[in-house]
Amino acid sequence: MKRILLLIIVLMTFCQAWNQTQVITNSNAKLPGLYYSLMGAGAQMIEERFRKQPDADLSTFKDMRGGQHFPSSILIPAVLYARQHPDNPWYDNIRMLKLTLQIGDMLAGEHKKGLYEPRLDSDWDTYMWLEAYRLLEPELGEERRNIWQSAILDNLALLVPKLAKCKEYPRYNAPFIITSPNHYAIYASTLLVAGYVFGKTEWVSMATEVLHRFAVTEQSPDGFWGEHSQAGPTPGYDYLTSTQMGLYWEYSKDPEAFKALQRSLDFHKYFTYPDGTPVETINDRNRYWGVSMWGHFGFSHFPDGRRYAEFLTSFYDEDGDIQSLSRLAQNALYYHEGKTEPIPQDLPEFVHALQIPSGVRKTGPWTVCLSGLIAPKDLLNNFFLDRQGNMSIFHSERGLIITGANSKGQPDLATFTEQLEGQVVHMPLSSVLRMEEKSDRLALSYHTFFAELHVPVPSDKELEFTFHTTYKWGDAVSKLNLQLVLKPGQPMVCGTGRQFIPGNDRIELAEAELGGSIQHNGWNLKLPPGAKLTWPVYPFNPYNNGPETTLEHAVAVLSFPLSAKDEEFRFVLVTE
């Protein structure tokens, strides 16, 4: 009997321990618990790398994803050590303190050798080093504190003339300040924090003036900070600028910063696909962007913002890049806990239009973005794409099917082109967007014709869209083009039954070969007459100042010639 009672007690103890483990696991699925879980795994990975290579320097970590910003990782163990929270098992753990000191000492050594600052965007890392210094200053000891402080101040001093030079410029965007607003905002927020840490009131004053202007004047009414102009967003980099507004609020409590963060959240939460990636159609700098880990803490002031932060973080895994993981540490440091509320991605449907001609609608599994954004071509700056794409179609299970991503020097990737008097026009002259209860309409005007794209609200399995073109006058060679996202290695089946495997080999299919439809990756696109398909087409990459070189970012171009008459091009997209 005693043995049975003892067995029962052991089983009850085991069950209680198991339940506690489950509670911890479940709590880590929420924020900030998930931050600490991911950071802990990342810190141990870095710790193991140092164990194997105790004499590691910056070059040691170049092979890691995001390794060019490895110095930012100093904030990971620093926050784990210094931040007391029920979900942080690493609080006051000596291993995390030692790891932070090891990274910081390495950075100080690399700075002394002149290898720290020349790296691209090293100021991003300097901010993270500064935060680690702020958190652990009492633990550093006099000698190390002086070495770190001297190195950090050397790098901060480089930002002062950059911030001062453009402070009174008419706009904080690329055509005026040469660099991008996200960089300029980072200069300001870094000097703001440093001003408080090192008692430099002149830095606080100058940074406050700049960041207040970012909140009041530089942000579009639609909630983004335009990299080229307020006429259109750059969603990926906008997370970076929003992060600096979050920091500004933390240190200033400027009510205008709080309003700016609310507007920023309202913009981003709608223009994010169900897979966490920003909608590419409205982006004037990047055709694609990963799920961003920047600036979640700025959204965490609001119930829907906390849910949005959870949503974004859920796409991060332990194999993620080191820079994103470092930003999770910043999020954990400044996160504001509270209740959550649903975001658009949680809803079965929503529709959201900006004040500029762009909008997005989610209906069941479908997310459709329409963009009539118009901007002049930037002929000299390869980092700004031509706003030539107008529609994207995303399916929650099939991913991006038709992309409206922009390009540069590639008119054949534009939604419409017209060759007129020896020139190729590939961006509209004017546009009108109407988003109504049962359908959306985007009108695009060109020299010799105008087009209306009509997208009725889809059903779960079928989405229809139609282009109506109206001939105005003149003589031009014009085309309609759609960019199809094909998966290399997955079969593409034409209406004729012919099958192709998208790969490196060029595929050119005329109307007769296409047979009126294309089936691929669980979707079937029914085509109007006149179609021609070309694969692979490598879009422009602004960072290479040339075309992409891998199939990962290649697209298929589906084109249709226009005639000097009114026409209709009807498409039906069906999923399995």
Secondary structure by P-SEA (a helix, b strand, c coil): caaaaaaaaaaaaaaaaaaaaaaaaaaaacaaaaaaaaaaaaaaaaaaaaaaccccccccccccccccccccaaaaaaaaaccccccccccccaaaaaaaaaaaaaaaaaaaaccccccccaaaaaaaaaaaaaaccccccaaaaaaaaaaaaaaaaaaaaaaaacccccccccccccccaaaaaaaaaaaaaaaaaaccaaaaaaaaaaaaaaacccccccccccccccccccccaaaaaaaaaaaaaaccccaaaaaaaaaaaaaaaaacccccccccccccccccccccccccccccccaaaaaaaaaaaccccccccaaaaaaaaaaaacccbbbbbbcccccccccccccccccccccccbbbbbbcccccccccccccccccccbbbbbcccccccccccccccccccccccccccccccccccbbbbbcccbbbbbbbcccbbbbbbbccccccbbbbbbbbbbcccccccbbbbbbbccccbbbbccccbbbbbccbbbbbcccccccccccccbbbbbccbbbbbcccccccccccccccccccbbbbbbbbbccccbbbbbbbbcc
